[in-house]
Amino acid sequence: MEIKKNIPNNTITRKLVDLDKETGNVYESINIIARRANQIATELKTELNRKLADFSSPTDTMEETFENREQIEISRYYERLPKPTIIATEEFLDHELVYKEGKDGTFKEI
């Protein structure tokens, strides 16, 4: 998954007016952001597990796991990434999310 470089790692205070511009309702905007954050978290977890699976073997002992530097570096990289909610909020505010209004009046991300 490609993450933009300009996304901050820490939390930023947002104005509610900025969040409800597109949908007209702050709760619907938050719902869209939350759904996207769940998608991002799932993608990141899958990607991390795939990379770490290369290092696992059925005969690993605890000592071998702690000594594997490459595995530790991969884990640290993912720990330093911005949180999925921050990434999703930035995508929403940058108009990078595509969603549509459903029949029941709720917004659904595509």
N, C-alpha and C positions, 0 to 999 in steps of 0.2 A: 504494500500500500504506500502510495506517495503522499507525504505530508509536506505542506508548504512550509518554507523556512521562516516566514514572517509571523507565525502563530506563537504567541507568548506561552511560556511554561507555567505561569502563575495566573491566578484569577484576576479578572479586571471587573470593576464595577460598571454595570451597563445601565443605560436609561431605558425605562420601560417603553418610552415613546419610540425608541429605535427598534424595539422588538416587535411592536404591533403594527408597524407601517404597512407591511405586505399583506397581512391577513386581516387586520382590523380588530384582532382580539389577541391579547397577550397570552392567554391560555392555549389557544390554538397554535401560536408560534412556539411556545414552550413544548407542546406536544410534538410538533414537527422536529424540533431540535432534539428532543429526547429519543425519538424513533431513530433519527440519524446517528445519535451517539451510541445507541445499542448496536446498530449496524457496524459502526467503526470499531467498537470494542470487540465484536465477534470476529471481524476481519483481522484485527491485530492479534487476537488470541490464537486464531488459526495459523497465522503466519509465524508467530513465535513457536507454537507447538511443532510446526513442520520443521523449523530450523533446529530446534532442540532435539527432535527425534533422530537427527543424524548422529548425535552424540551418545544416545542411549544404547545400551546392550543389555541383554538379560542377565549377564554376569557382573554388572556394576556393583561395587560395594560403596559404602558411604565415603570411604577414603578417596576412591577414584573420582567420585563426583565432585568433591571439593577441590581437587587438584586440576581440573580441566579449565584452563584459562580462557580458551575460546568460548566455551559455554558461558562462563561468567561475564565476558565482555558483551556477548549477545544479550544476555539478561539485563545488564546495566544499560545498554542502548535503549531497550524497550521501557525501562523504568524512567529514563530521562525524557521520553517523548511527552508532549502535552497530553493532558487527559482527553478522552473522547468527547466529553461535554464541551470543552473549550474548542476543540477542532470543529465540532458540529455547529457551535454558535458562530464561529468565524465564517464557516461556509454559508450559513443562513444570512448573516449580515452582508456578505460579499455577493449575494444573489447567485450562489452556485448550486443550491438545492432545487430540484424540480419536484413539485407536488401539485396535486389537483384537489378540487373540492369534490367530495363524494356526494352521493344522492341524499344522504341524511344531513348534509350541511357541514360535515367534518372534513378536515383536510387530510389527504393521504399522500405520503411521499411515494414517488415513483422510482 
